């Protein structure tokens, strides 16, 4: 059984054209073994900005912007004054899972793909909240196993202790976590693509390329913020690609790594060229009106749907311009 729409308004949807996806070598392939490249938008913290997950808005992104994947950022630990999923009581956990399910159902009705993101940040080592992660992935995998448009990202950005600037997470520690979570998901659902974060802040894909996990249908996360992460990180990507590592850019921005500062057009263009030349899918951060450069909505815009160009930030306008190339 599959719950994803294959035809809409008399035309095949993105899912209708490509169906269930899988990974072979370094490429993301569709059910006909043809290369697929996905381009989409990530929510910000769904604990704070759940209102942006709504059908009218998503339909606009698909119909006007050419978006074919949405990413739902479930913050696993404390951030932005919220305790995160791990610190929430059981009722709040259920509410947060329902927000994700609503997003998945909307994407399914539009016939596009979506990504569930276990968004570790200040809980910098994915093993810190592994017991909660096990409960989350067991629950969400059971609830979403009939949605063939779903991809799982099991740890967003393994990083380091920001209070002490120490304890940088190693690839071995990420693998320890993945070797618990991936089998747990596979016991429930053998079909989903699973994406694994890399050290540090998901930039060291070269380390994953030297010691990849031994599972099928697994990809590896690369994140960049164009004004901070330049040729050195692109070189790591090239190294990994030369070793046939399947990379998915599940988050990027055109500004600096804080999510703020000026847009760096030159470096953004250099990144887009590398990604497009190598058929790498990517998702832009972030769908909110937070007062920072990476937000796609202007801070003074209170809309959550029915956007016009003037409602969008400079990053949002650049996103629309680029996404439309793929319609």
N, C-alpha and C positions, 0 to 999 in steps of 0.2 A: 504494500500500500504506500502511495506517495501523495502528499497533500499540496504539491506545488503546481501552480497554474502554468499551463503550457501554451495557452492562447489567450490573447487579450485584445479587445477592440478589433477583432478580425485578423490579427497578425500573431505570429509566433512570438512568445516572450523569449528573453535571454535563456531561461531555463528550457523552454521548448526547443530552442535551437541546439543546446549543448547537453542537457540532461545532467546526470550524476557525473561529477568530475573525479579524476584520479591523477596520480603522479607517476611519471615515468622518466627516469634520468633526472635532468634538471628542469623538466617542463611540466606545466599544468595542462592536462589533456581533458577533452570532453569524451562522451560515451562513444564517439566515432573515432577516437584516437587523434583528434586534431588539436593543435595548440590553442589554448584559451588564455586571454589576458583580461583580467578584471580591473576595473577602475571604480573607486568608490569613496565614501565618506565615513569617518568614524564619529560616533557620538563622543561627547565629553563624559564625565562621571555621571552615570545614570541615576545615582543617588541624589544628585543635585539638579540635573537637567533632564528629567524623564519626559517633560512635555514636548520635546522635539521629536519624540518617537510617535508619529501619527501618520495616518494613511494619506491624507491630502498632501502633506509635505513630501513624503517619499515618492508619491506619484509624480510630483513636479520634478524631483531630482531625476527620475527615470525618463519622463517624457520630454523635458526641456533640456536637461543637462547631459543625458546619456549615461548616468550612473547605473552600474549593474551589480554592485555589492554594497551593503551597509554593515558596519562593525559596531557592536554594542559593548561599551567599556564598563564591565562590572569590576569596580575597584575592590580588591580583595582585602586591603587593610585601610588604616586611617589615612585620610588626605582631605584637604580643603575643609577642615573642621568637622568631617563626618567620620564615623568609626569604620565604615566599610562593611562588606558582607561578613567578614570574620567576626567583627565586634557586634553584629546585630543579633537581636533575639530571634527566635524561630518564626514569629509572625512577620517580622520585617524581612527575614530571609525569603519567606514565601512571596511577599510583595515584590521584592526585587526580581525573583525568578519570573513572576508574572509579567513584569515590564519587559524582560527579555522575550518571553513567549509572545507577547503582543507584537514586538518588533519582528520576530520570526514569521508570525502569521501574516503581517502586512507584507513582508518581502515575498512570502509564498504566494499571496494573492496577486502580486505584481509580476511574479515570475522572475525574480532576481535572486541573487545569492546573498548570504549574510554570514557574519562571523561572530561567534561568542568569544569574548576576550576576557580572560581572568587577568585583571589589570594590576599586577603587583607593581609597587612603586616604593613607598617608604618601608614596606615589609620586603626589603630588597632581595632576600634569599627566598626562592619559592618554597624551600623546605620549612620555613618559619611557620607557615600556616597550612602545612600539608594535610593535617587531619580535616580541617575545614574544606580544603580543596577537594579531598576525596569525597566528602559528603556532597559538595556542589556538583562535581562532575558526574557522580553517580545519579543524582536527582535529575540534572539537566539532560543527561544522555538518555535516560528512560523517557523523558517527556518529549524529546526531539527526534527520536529514532525514525519516525516516519516522514521527516522532512529532509529530502535529499538535496536541498539547497544550502544546507548548513555546513560551515567549517568551524573547527574548534581551535582556538589559540590558547594554549594551556598555561603560559606564563609570559606576560607582556615584555617586561624589561628587567631581567636579572641585573642587579647593579651593585651597590655598596652602601655601607653605613654612612649616611650623609652627616650624622652628628660628629663622627670621628674621622671621616674621610679614610676609612680603613675597611678591612674585611671584604675586599672585592670578591664577588662570586665567581667561582671557576666554572669552566665547562663541565668538569667532572661532577660538581654539585648540581648543576642543571640536569645532567644525565641521571643522577640519583633520583631526582624528582620525577623526570620523564619516565623512568623505568617503573615507577609506581603508578602514575596517572594514565599513561597510554594503555597498559594492559587492563586497567579498570574500565576504561572507555570501550576498549575492544571486546571485552566480555559482554557488553551490552549492545554495542553497535560496531560491526566490523567495517562499515562502509565509509565513515566520515574521514575526510582529510584532517590531519592534526598538525598544527604549526607550533614549533618550539622556539622560545626566545633564546637569544645568545648573549654571552657577556660582551662587554659591559654596556648596559643600556641598549642591548641588541645591535651592536655594531661589529662584534668580532666573529663574523661568519667564517672567517678563515680557520678559527679553532674548531668549529663544527665540521668544516670540510676535511680536516685532518683526522677526525674521529667521529663520523656520523653514527647516528643511532641505527639499530638493525631492524627497524620496522618498515613495512610498506606504507605508502600513502602518507608520508611525513614530509613536511617542508620546514624551513628555518627562517626565523625572523631577521630582517634587516630594517633598522630605523635610521632616519637621518633628518637633521634640520640644517638646511642648506647653508646658512651663514656660519655654522659651527663645524659641520662635518663635510670635508671637502675631498681632495684627491686621495689623501691617505686612506679614508674609508672606502672610496670607490675602488682603490687598489685591492682592498680586502675582498670586496665583492667580486672583482675580476678573478682573483686567486680562487675563490670558492667556485665560481662558475666554471673555471678551467678544470676543476675536479668534479664537475657535474653535480654540484650541490643545488638542490631546488630551493630557490629563495622567493620569499613573498615579503614585500615592503608593506607591513600591516599598519604603519604609521609614519608620516613624514610631515614636515613643515617647510615653509620657504624662508623662515626667519632663523633666529638663533635657538640653541637648545633649551632655553627657558620657555620657549613658546612666544617670545616677545622680540622686540627690536625691529630693525628694518628688514624688508624683503630683499633677499640677494638674488636678483634676476639672473646674473651670470652663472652662479653656482646651481641655481634651480634648473636652468636650461641644461647644464652639463649633466645633472642627475637624470633628467627626463630622457636625454639621449642615451645614456647607459641603460636605463630600464627598458626603453622602447626597442633598442637594438637587440636586447636579450630576452624579449617577451616576458618581462617581469611584471607581475601584477602589483598595484599599489593603491593605498588608501590614505586620504589626507586627514589630518587632525586640525580642527575639531568642530563639531556641530554644536555651537553655543554662541551666546552674546557676551561671554566673558571679556573683560577689558584687556585683551592681549592680541598681538598680531595674528597668531595662528587661528583664532576664532573666525569662523566664516560669516557670522552675523555681526553687524555693527552693535556696539554696546548700548546705544540708545534705541535699538529696535526691539520692541516687545512682541513682535509677531512670532508664531511658531509654525506658520504655514502661509501660503499665498505670497511668497516673497517676490519682490521686484528687484531689479539690479541695484537700485539705490539703497536697498536694505542690507546689502552684502558689504563686508569689509573688503579691503584691497586683496586679501588672500582669497576671499570668497569669489570676487570677480575674476581673479586669475584662474581659480579652479573651474569656474563655469566656462571660461574661454577655452581651457585645455580639454575639459571633458567632452565638449561639443565636437571635438575632432574625431571622437570615437562613435558618434551616433550613427 
